């Protein structure tokens, strides 16, 4: 897959395809990661995640363009979402929900009862999205994320109970 990612808001959520992330997809994933985050994961972080067998998906448009991606780590009766990113022009269209619905379905298939994540305390947009999707605040990790000028930023820990939810979308 090339390093191109979606740059227009015309991509239909239902037409998008969830695919396993591959090493071939990493040019696009790393390009989007670098565009979005001031302290992005390195290519090596993604390669290590794939090598470790983490759940890693891309969400692609009909032409193969990268819309979003996510990576999660399995645990005992839980899943830990490590990274979820949507191309900026395609936010607020349901792409994150699509990936999180797929993740919740996977959790249930594998017997994971809860989905965990951390989010920057300053990332109000993401926190609001997670709350809308049913996640709840579970705590704070002090100094979890790097911040400008050598400082650190707290992470809000959030969780979603996924066991027992069988109707409609996985997050309903």
C-alpha positions as CSV (number, residue, x, y, z in Angstrom):
1,X,0.0,0.0,0.0
2,X,1.3,3.4,-0.8
3,X,1.7,6.3,1.7
4,X,-1.5,8.0,0.6
5,X,-4.3,8.5,3.0
6,X,-7.7,10.0,2.6
7,X,-7.9,13.7,2.4
8,X,-11.5,14.4,1.6
9,X,-14.7,14.0,3.6
10,X,-16.5,12.0,0.9
11,X,-15.5,8.5,2.1
12,X,-18.6,6.5,3.1
13,X,-18.3,4.8,6.5
14,X,-20.2,1.7,5.4
15,X,-18.2,1.4,2.2
16,X,-14.9,1.5,4.1
17,X,-13.0,-1.8,4.5
18,X,-11.3,-2.9,7.7
19,X,-8.1,-4.8,6.9
20,X,-5.4,-6.4,8.9
21,X,-2.5,-3.9,9.1
22,X,0.6,-5.1,7.3
23,X,4.2,-4.0,7.0
24,X,3.3,-2.8,3.4
25,X,0.7,-0.4,4.9
26,X,3.1,1.2,7.3
27,X,4.2,4.0,5.0
28,X,0.6,5.4,5.1
29,X,0.2,4.6,8.7
30,X,3.4,6.4,9.7
31,X,2.6,9.4,7.5
32,X,-0.8,9.8,9.1
33,X,0.6,9.3,12.6
34,X,3.3,11.9,12.0
35,X,0.7,14.4,10.6
36,X,-1.6,14.0,13.6
37,X,0.6,13.7,16.7
38,X,3.3,16.0,18.0
39,X,4.9,12.9,19.6
40,X,4.2,10.2,17.0
41,X,4.9,6.5,17.3
42,X,7.9,5.5,15.2
43,X,7.8,3.0,12.4
44,X,9.7,0.7,14.8
45,X,6.8,0.9,17.3
46,X,4.4,-0.2,14.6
47,X,6.7,-3.0,13.4
48,X,7.1,-4.2,16.9
49,X,3.3,-4.2,17.5
50,X,2.8,-6.3,14.3
51,X,5.7,-8.7,15.3
52,X,4.1,-9.1,18.8
53,X,0.8,-10.2,17.2
54,X,-1.2,-7.2,18.5
55,X,-4.6,-6.6,16.9
56,X,-3.7,-4.1,14.1
57,X,-6.2,-2.8,11.5
58,X,-6.5,-0.2,8.9
59,X,-9.7,1.3,7.6
60,X,-9.5,1.9,3.9
61,X,-11.6,3.7,1.3
62,X,-12.8,2.1,-2.0
63,X,-9.6,3.2,-3.7
64,X,-7.4,1.8,-1.0
65,X,-6.7,5.2,0.6
66,X,-6.0,5.1,4.4
67,X,-8.9,6.5,6.5
68,X,-7.9,5.3,9.9
69,X,-6.0,2.7,11.9
70,X,-5.9,1.1,15.3
71,X,-3.7,-1.2,17.4
72,X,-4.8,-3.1,20.5
73,X,-3.1,-5.5,22.8
74,X,-4.9,-8.6,24.2
75,X,-4.9,-9.3,27.9
76,X,-6.7,-11.7,30.2
77,X,-10.4,-11.1,29.7
78,X,-9.6,-7.6,28.4
79,X,-8.3,-5.6,25.4
80,X,-6.1,-2.5,25.6
81,X,-6.5,0.0,22.8
82,X,-3.0,1.4,22.2
83,X,-3.6,3.7,19.2
84,X,-6.5,4.8,17.1
85,X,-6.2,7.5,14.6
86,X,-8.5,8.9,11.9
87,X,-7.3,11.2,9.1
88,X,-8.2,14.8,10.2
89,X,-10.6,15.6,7.2
90,X,-12.6,12.5,7.9
91,X,-13.2,12.9,11.6
92,X,-16.7,13.1,13.0
93,X,-18.0,10.9,10.3
94,X,-18.2,7.6,12.2
95,X,-14.9,6.1,11.3
96,X,-13.6,5.8,14.8
97,X,-16.9,4.3,15.9
98,X,-16.6,1.8,13.0
99,X,-13.2,0.6,14.3
100,X,-14.3,0.6,17.9
101,X,-17.4,-1.5,17.0
102,X,-15.2,-4.0,15.3
103,X,-12.9,-4.0,18.3
104,X,-15.8,-4.6,20.6
105,X,-17.0,-7.5,18.5
106,X,-13.5,-9.0,18.6
107,X,-13.4,-8.6,22.4
108,X,-16.7,-10.6,22.7
109,X,-15.5,-13.3,20.3
110,X,-12.3,-13.7,22.3
111,X,-13.9,-13.5,25.8
112,X,-12.6,-10.0,26.6
113,X,-15.0,-8.3,29.0
114,X,-13.6,-4.8,28.9
115,X,-11.8,-2.5,26.5
116,X,-9.3,-0.1,28.0
117,X,-7.5,3.0,26.6
118,X,-5.6,6.1,27.7
119,X,-6.2,9.5,26.2
120,X,-4.4,12.8,26.7
121,X,-6.1,14.9,29.4
122,X,-6.0,17.8,26.9
123,X,-7.6,15.9,24.1
124,X,-11.2,17.0,24.8
125,X,-12.5,16.0,21.4
126,X,-11.4,12.3,21.8
127,X,-12.5,12.2,25.4
128,X,-16.0,13.4,24.4
129,X,-16.1,10.8,21.6
130,X,-15.2,8.0,24.0
131,X,-17.8,9.2,26.5
132,X,-20.5,9.3,23.8
133,X,-19.6,5.7,22.8
134,X,-20.1,4.5,26.4
135,X,-16.6,4.6,27.8
136,X,-16.2,5.8,31.4
137,X,-13.4,7.5,33.2
138,X,-11.5,5.0,35.3
139,X,-8.5,6.9,36.6
140,X,-5.5,9.0,35.7
141,X,-1.9,8.1,34.8
142,X,0.3,10.9,35.9
143,X,2.9,12.1,33.5
144,X,2.1,9.3,31.0
145,X,2.5,11.3,27.7
146,X,5.5,13.4,26.5
147,X,4.7,17.1,26.2
148,X,6.5,20.1,24.8
149,X,9.7,21.4,26.5
150,X,10.4,18.1,28.2
151,X,7.2,18.2,30.3
152,X,4.8,15.3,30.7
153,X,1.0,15.2,30.4
154,X,-1.4,13.1,32.3
155,X,-3.5,10.4,30.6
156,X,-7.2,9.8,31.4
157,X,-7.8,6.0,31.6
158,X,-11.1,5.0,30.2
159,X,-12.9,1.7,29.9
160,X,-15.9,0.2,28.2
161,X,-17.6,-3.0,29.3
162,X,-18.2,-5.0,26.1
163,X,-19.3,-8.4,27.5
164,X,-23.0,-9.1,27.0
165,X,-23.7,-6.4,24.4
166,X,-25.2,-8.3,21.4
167,X,-27.6,-5.9,19.7
168,X,-27.0,-3.6,16.8
169,X,-23.7,-1.9,16.8
170,X,-21.2,-3.3,19.2
171,X,-21.0,-0.2,21.3
172,X,-24.8,0.1,21.8
